[in-house]
Amino acid sequence: MNEYSYEYKSFYIKPHKDHPHCYIVVTTGKGGKIPDCLSGMYTTRTLAKSEIDIYLDNKPIKENKNGETISTGGSK
């Protein structure tokens, strides 16, 4: 990314190319889909970070084939 991008919990928060006073959330890896709840524009990095935290806290817990639970959310 560039010096204006900010990495936060496996996402980048960066200025929108057409509206540099607003921020967007993108994935850190190649590809990957941004959830609908994170696809908007944010007026500050703090608001974007807050939405990422809410998304990760509410992300469901999955089970693998062995019946073990895998936390896909934040720090639960």
Secondary structure, 3 states (H helix, E strand, C coil): CCCCCEEECCEEEEECCCCCCCEEEEECCCCCCCCHHHCCCECCHHHHHHHHHHHHHHCCCEECCCCCEECCCCCC
